[in-house]
Amino acid sequence: MALSTAFTKLFGVQHPIALAPMGGSAGGALTAAVSRGGGLGLLGSGNGERDWLARELAVVAEQTTEPWGIGFLTWQIGIDAVEHALQHNPVAVMLSFGDPSPFAERIRRAGAALIIQVTDLEEARRAVDLGADVIVAQGSESGGHGARHGRSTLPFVPVVVDLAAPVPVLAAGGIADGRGLAAALVLGAAGALIGTRFQATAEALVSPSVSTAIIQARGEDTERNSILDIARSSPWPRKYTARTLGHPFLDEWRGRETELTTDPQARHAYQVALAQGDIPLLPVWAGEAVDLINDLPSAADLVNSLATQAEDALARAGKG
């Protein structure tokens, strides 16, 4: 049973699976591997840093001829980053966390599909009004950044599907195996955008310690917080927090965000602890589905495995 959806037809890919463009870790090798596996790889350029982007775009070009795209943190970029990426002819550009309107028309003029990630219904309505080709409905179970007051994937996705129709919607948040992909399809989504599961793959741009932490973690080990953004002086918009694994600084400052914001000595102590190697360089971004991750496969193999699992799950449920 082939999982053909509006998403697979739009991009000419085999499976309704997209790589979440995780800033820094979804590099060229991971992007290319997901695309070779039959999904849509999305390069995680984050703030569009020019040197990183040039290096990883070259890797994508070397390693795949299949469709691929790129994602940006909308609040953190300028039009120059989008222009630079469009010169490399991605099939899609994904915009997340911020106002996508300054970039939408330029992306369309270049012939790339516009993917907009949304975390609430106000953002979803704006994405529809802007003419998004694909909308990603991100539930609060997701790893990394998301809505401070978000909604769970299960109830959020079908609401966005109904609001956005006929625009295809991808489900995101708490999806780490084929059963989660199957559930997304049953909810009316045209596929799934998957992040944490792809962090634990051979091609992810993460340290071995991060992969190991994800494999060993449980869902209850994750926590949505703004503490680590404040400590790192990372100026994320207030409406977005991040789901991470546990962290010593988080234990020390939990519930004291305002105090931390106004305490430069505490933030300096964080930097000193980093320099001394007492705490990890970056938080481990991870979603609630980490319990389902127990190996470190090739991303291309993982895409096919997820699709096969979803097909089996749908067949058992009588949905095939």
N, C-alpha and C positions, 0 to 999 in steps of 0.2 A: 504494500500500500504506500503510494507516494504521498507525501504531505505537501500538496500543492495549495498555495494560498495566494491572496493578492500580493503579499510581500514577495514570495518567490517569483511570481510572474513579473512584477515590477522590475526586479533586478536581475532576472535570469539566473537565479541561484537554485541549487538543488534542495536545500533544506531551509525551513523558516526559523533560522537561528542567526542572530547578529551578535558580534562581540561588543560588549560595552567599551567605549573608548576611554578606558581608565588612564588618567593622566600619568605619564611616565612609564607605567608597566605594560600598557598595550602598545608595544613598539612595533617596528616593521616586521620582525620575524613572526610575532604572534598574529598580527593582522594578516600577513600572507598565509600563514598556516590555516587559519580559520577559513579564509577564502578558498584555499586549495581543497579543504575538506567539504566544500559545498555550501558554506554559510557566507555571511557578509562580514568580512573583517573591517573594523573601524579603528583607525589609528588614534591613539589617545594623546593628542598634542597638548591638551590642557590650555596653557596660556599662549601657545603658539610660538614658543621660544625658537628663534630662527635656526640656530646651530643644531639643536636637537631635531627639529623638524626636517632639516635638510638631510641629516644623516639617516633618519628612519624612513623617510620617503624613498631614499635610494635603495634601502633594503627591501621595501615592498616591491619596487620596480624590478629588482633582481630576482625575487623569489616567487612571484606569481604574475600570471596574465589574467587571472580571474577578477571579477568585479570586487572593488574594495572602496572604502570611504574613509572619512576622517571626522573626528569630533573635537569640539572646542568648549571651554568654559566661557559662556557668553559674557558674563560680567567682567572677565579678565582680559579680553582681547580687543584689538582694533581691526579695522577693515584690512590693514596691510597683511595681517596673518592669514585672513581668509583669501585674499588675493594671491598670496604666495602658494597656498595649498591648491587653489583652483588651477594654477599653471601645470599641475601634475595630473590633471584630469581624473579626479576621483568621481565615482558614480554618485556619491552622496556626501553631503556635509551635515553633521548632526550638531545642533546647538542645545546646550543645557544650562540651566541656572542663570537666568537673567533675561533681559529683553532682546528677543531675536530680531525685532523689526529692522534695526539698522543694516542687517546683513542679508535679509531674506531675498530681496530683489536681485542683488548681485549674484547670489548663488543660483537663482533661477536662470538668469541671463547666461550663465556659463554652461547651462545644460545639466547641472547636477541636481539630484533630488534633494529636497529640503526635509530633513528629519528634525523634529523638535521634541525634546523630552519635557514632560509636564509632571508636576507633583501635586496639583490641585485643579479644581474645575475652572477657576479663573484663568490659569495658564492654558488649560485645554481649549477653552473658548478662543483665547488669543491666537493659539496655534492654528485653529480652524480658520479664523478670520485672515490670517497671514497666508493661507493657502499651502500649509504644510502637506507634503506628499506622503509622509508617514509621521505618526505621533507615537511616542513612547510614553506609556502610562507607568510611572515609577511608584511602586508601593514602598511603605516605610520599612519593610524588612531588608531592603537593599543595603549592601555594603557601601562604604564611602559616603559621599554627601547626598542629602535628600532633604525633604521638608521637615522642619522642626515640629510642625503639627500635621504630619502627613497621615494618609489613610493606608490601610493594609491592602495588599495587592488583590486579594480575592474579591472584596467589594468594589474596589476602585476601578479595576480594568473594565468590567462590563458597563459601568456608567460612562466611561470615556468612549468605549466602543459605540454606545448608543448616541452620544453627543456628536461624535466625529463622523459617523457614517455618511458617505461611503469611504472615507479616508481610512486606510489600513492602520491598525493600532498594534504595537508590540507591547507585550507585558514585560515588566522588569521588577525585580525584587523578590528574593527568596526562591529563585529557580536555579537548581543545580543538578538536576537529572532529567531524564526523559519524561518522567511522570509529571514534573512541573511544567514542561513544555506542552504535554498533552492537556493538562488542566488549563493552560493559557488558551489553547485552541478551543476548548470546550466553552470557555468564557466569551468567545467571540473574537479573540485577538487573532491576528494574522501571523503570529510568531512570538518569539521571545528574545529580549536583549539580556544577555547573560554576562555577569562580571566576575564575581568571586570564584566561580568554578574554573574560569580561565586563568585566574591568578596562579592556580596550582597546575601549571602545565610546563612542559619542557621549554617552551619558547618565551614565556613571560619574562619581562625585564624586572625581575625581583630577585633579591638575595635568597640563597638557600634557606636562611633562617625564616624568611617570610613564608615560603612554601611549606616548611615544616610546621610553622605555627598554625597555618590554615588547616593542614591535614589533621593536626592534633586537637583543634579547637572544637567546641560545642556551641550551639546556638546561644545558650545562656551566657557564654563568655563574651558576647558582643554587647555593645552599649552605644546608644546614640548620644552624642555630646558635642559641646563647643569648646570644651576645656583645651583640647590639644591644638585647635586652631588659634585660640587666644595665646597659648604658650608659645606657639611658633610665629606669632605676629602675622598670621595669614588672614587677610582682611575679608573673609567670606561674608556675604550679605547675611544679616541676622536671621532671616527666615530659613536658612539652611544650616543643619547640623550634620555631623558625620557619624556613621556607625563604624566602630573600631573594635578590635580586641582589647583586652585589659592593658593597662599601662600604669607604671608607678605614679606618674604625675597626675593622671586621672584620679587615682585613689586619694591622692593628697588634697586635690582641689574640688572634688565632686560637690556640686551644690553651691559653690562659691565663685561663680563666673564673674559677677560684678567686682568682687574683691580682687580677683586675679587681673582683671582688665585695668585696674587702677594701681597695680603693684609692680612697678618696673623691676624691683629687686627679685621678685619671684620669677619673672620672665628671664632675667639675667641668670638666675640659678638654673633654669631649664637649659640655657645655652651652655653653661659650664658643665652640667651633667652630660650633655651631648658630647662636648669636646673630650671629656674624660672617659667616654664609653660606658657610662653608668646606665644610660637609657638608650633605646634604639633611635637611629637617625630619623626614621619616619614612623608614624603610627601604622599599625597593620589594619588596613581597611578590609572589612569582612562583613558579609551579610549573615542573616540568621540561618541560612541553609548550609553552613559549614559542616554540620554533622554528616552530610551526604558526600563529603569530599574525603577520599582516603587513598588517593594515588596521584601520580604525577605523569600523566600520559602526554603524548603529542597532541597538540590542539587539533590537528586535522583528524586524527583518529577519534578524538573526543566528540567532534561535531557529528561524525557518522554514528557513533555510539549513542549519543543523545537522541538523534533522529530515530534510530532503530528502537530504542526504549520507548519513545513516544508512540511510534506505530503499534508496538506490542500493547501498550497501555490502552490505547484507543480501541484496538481490536478486542481486548478483554472486556472493555466497558460497552461493547456493542456499538461503538461510534464509527467504525470503519465502513 
